[in-house]
Amino acid sequence: MSSSYKGADLVAIRDFSRDQIEHIMDLAEKMVPIALGQERSDLLAGYVQSSLFFEPSTRTRLSFASAMARLGGATLGFDQPGGSSVQKGETLADTIKMVDSYSDVIVLRHHSEGSARLAAYFAEKPVINAGDGAGQHPTQTILDLFTIRKAKGKIDGVNVALVGDLKYGRTAHSLAEALALFGAELMFVAPANLQMPKETIRAVDKLGGKPKTMTSIEQAVPEADVLYITRIQKERFPDLAEYQKVAGSYKINNALLKDAKTELSIMHPLPRVDEIHPDVDLSPHALYFQQAFNGVPVRMAILALLLGVIE
């Protein structure tokens, strides 16, 4: 299967088929002991990853760096454009052309939707989209699928409620499409002005998904196998007044969960603000910190496949 991965770009979740995503998850399972530091690997020794983060990031940036280091590779790049020639007016295209000659794979986070696709056009090496504005975040999607599969033993038929900022939340866009592809049942829970974009709903419908749309979290909790909470992103709103109208719309606490299924899992791509109360961390429902760790083995698998060192 290496020929279908080696040198490929991962810009949107639809770039890979269901079989390919399942293969990534199977490989990630094998990578877990290495991600935990229980085993050592030099699988990517001699390989260099360029990490270009034009927007703030903790989990995505550090998990990619950890993934590369755990496999014996190196990472270069920046975590804020102010320390690069972007500050001097360098275009994204020129930045990509330059780092393409320094490294074997490029991981890009950028505030502009479509930036990763543009980077892939100019780069000869594989480009991995680590989030492009309100667009897509495909590696987050794969680690989310991996987390659900590990927790539930399957994805098909699992009832997943996507909650919060579904309009601007790139994580929710990618995940909705992937969950539909894998046969999950979907609920979209958001304020009316933050509901899932029509183009994403059309894509989900085309994949056979029939999502329920609602504004009430109380209505969703008893039905859900997974509550996937997203932060309402102040930085995405063009109008602060509009943000203030919906800030704090959904708050997950133990009182809300009294009617939840015993086996309910709560996920969140993090960072959280006040949408999940810290008391929930101690409940058996909390899965979000394990979810964050899962980014390491999943990104290890993706890097190894795109660089063609493993099948």
N, C-alpha and C positions, 0 to 999 in steps of 0.2 A: 504493500500500500504506500510505500515511501514516495513513489513517483507522483502520487496525487497530493502530497503535502509539501515535499521538498521545494523550496523556493516560492511557495505560495504566500499570498497576502491574506491576513485575516482582518478585514475592515468591517464587515457586517456578519451577523450570525448566519444569514442566508448564503454566505460564501461557502459554507460546508454543509454536506448532506447529513441526514440523521445517522447514517452508518458511520460517517467520519466523526461526528460528535461522540457517538458511543465508543468508538475506538479511542478517542482522546481520554474519555472517562475511564475506560479499562486500563489504559496505560498509566493514568494518574493514580489509580489504586495501587499499582505496583511501585509508584514513586513515593508513597507515603512514608515508608521507613527512612528514605533518604531525606525527605523534607523534615522529618523529626530529628535528624542527626543520629539516628540509630545505625545507619549504614553510610559508607562513603562512596562517592562516585566521581570519576573524572571524565564522564561521558562528553562534556562540552569543554574540556581542556583545550586551550588555544583559540577558542571562539570569543568574540567580543560583541557585546550588546550595547547599542546606543539607546539611552533612555532620555527622551526629550519631553519634559513636562512643562507646558506653557500655562498650566493651571495647577492649583494646589492638589496634593494627593498624599496620603499616608499609606493605606493598605495596598493600592495597586502598584505604586512606585516601589515600595519596599519589598513586596512579595515577588515582583519581577527580579529585583536585585538578588533576593534570597534564592529564588529558583536558579538563577544563573550561577551564583556562588556555590550552591549545594551540588551542582553538576560540574564544578571545576572551571567555569568560565569567568569572564571579567565584564564589568559594566562601566561605561563612561557616559557623560552627558550632563544635564542640568535639571534642577527642580524649580527654577524660576527664570524666566527669560531675561530678567534684568541683569543677570550675570553673563549674558551671551551677546553676540553681535546683533541679535534681534533688536536690542536697545539702540543700535546704531542705524536701524532701518533695513537690515537684511531681510529678504523675503523668505517665506517658508520654503519655496522651491529651492533657493540657493542653500539654505540650511540643510535640507534633505540631501542635495547633491554632495555637499561637503561630508556629512557624517556617513554617507553611503560608502565613501572610500576609506573610512576609518574602522568600519565594523561589519559584522556578518548578519545582523538583524537590527531593525529599528522599531522601538516601542514609542509611540507618540500619543500624548494627550494634548488636546488643543481646544480652545474655546469656540472655534468655528465649525459648524456642522459641514461635513464634506471635506475637512482638512486631511483626514486619513486617506481618503480616496485620491486626493491630489498628491499626497506624499507617495502613495503607491505608484502613481503615474511616473514620477520623477526618479524613483529609486529602483536600482537593479536588485537590491537585496530585499528579503521579506520585510513587509511593514505590518505591525500589529497595532490595531486601533485600541488605545487604552482610554478611550472616551473622546468623542468629538462634539462639543457643545451639547445640544439637546438631541443629538443623533443616536449613535449606537455605542455599546460597550460589550463587545462579543465575548471577551475572556471572562468578564464578570458573569455573563449569562451561562457559560459552560461550567464555571465553578458553582453557580447556583443550581444547575441541573444535577451536578455531581453531588451536592449537599442533599438535595431532595431524594435522589436515588439511594444514597447511603442511609438516610433516615427512614425512608418508607419502603425500601426494597424495590421500588419501581417508580415510574413517573406517570405511566398510562393510567388514567382514571383517578388520579390524585386531585382533590379539589383545592385549588390555589386561589386565594384572594390577594390581588395586588391592590395595595392601599396607599393613598396619599397623593403625591404629585405625579400623576400619570401623563400630564401634558408635556412637561419639561424634563421628566425623568428618563434619561436615555437608558438606564438599567431596565426600567419597566417596559420600554419599547422592544428591546432585544428579547427580553425574557418572555413577553407575551407571545411573540412569534414562535420561539423555541418550544414553549409549553404546548402550544397548539400543534406543532409538528410532532411532539411526543405523545399526544392524545390525552393531555391533562384537561380537567374541567376548570373553567376560569370564571372568576368574579372580578370586576373592575369597580373598586370602591374609591370614590373621589368626589370633592365638591364639583358642582356642574361645570364651573369654568376651569377645572383642572382634569377633566376626564381625558381618557385615552384619545389621541389624535385619530381622525377618521381614516387616515392612510394605514395606521397600524391595525385598526379594527377590520379594515378591508383585507389586509394580509392575513389576519387571524381567521377570518371567515373563509378565505380561499384555502386555508390549510385544514378546514373542517372544524374549527373551533366555533363554539356558540356561546360567547361570554355573556354572563349576566352583568348588567350595569346598575349600580346603585350608589346612593350617597350615605347610607347608614352603615356604620361599622357594627352596630349591635345586630343588624340583620345578617351580616356575613359571618360573625364569629361562630354560631352554632353549627353552621354547615361546613366550615373550612377544615381541611387537613393541614394546610399551611397558610399562615398569615404572613405575607411578604410586605413589610412596612417600608415606605420610602419617606425621606425627609422632604418637607415642602421647601424648595430651594429659593431662598431670598435672592441669591445672585442671578437667577434666571429671569426674574420678573422685570419687564421694562418699566413698570409703574409700581413704585413702593406702596402706594395706596391699595393697589390690587392685592399685593402680598399680605398686607395687614388684615385684609378682609378674611383671608383663609388660614393665616398662621395659627397653629395649634388646633386645627380642625379635628384631628384624631389623636387620642392619647391612649396608649395601651397600658393598662394596669391590672393588678390581680382581681380587682372587683369586676372589671369588664370580662375577665376570662372565666368567671364562675359558671357560665353556660357553655364553655368550650368543650370539645371532645378531649378525653383524657390524653390521647396521643397527639394533640395539636402541636405543631412546631411553629415557632416564630422566627422569621428571618428578617434581616435588614442589611443592606449593602454597606451601611455605616459611612460617614459618621452620623450619629444620632444627635439630636438637640434635646427635645423634651417629649418626643413622640412615644418613647418606651420608658416607663418608670424603672429606675434601678432595681426596685424590688423584684421585678420580673426576671432579672438576671439569675436569681436563686431558684426559680421555678423549673420544673422539668420541661417546660415549653421552650425555653430559651435555646436557640440554635445559632445565634448570630456570631458569636466568637469562634465557634467551630467552623462556621461558614467562612470567616475571614482567614483562618488558617488554611482552609482547603484551596485558597488561591495559590498557595505555593506548589503543591503537587500538580495541580491542573496546569499552571503556567510552565512548570518543568516539562510536562508532557508536550505542550504546544511548542515550546522552543526546540525540544529534541526532534520533533517531527518536521517542523519547518526548516530546520537546518539539515535534515536528512541523515542524522546519525543513528536513527532507530526507525523501525517500521511499525 
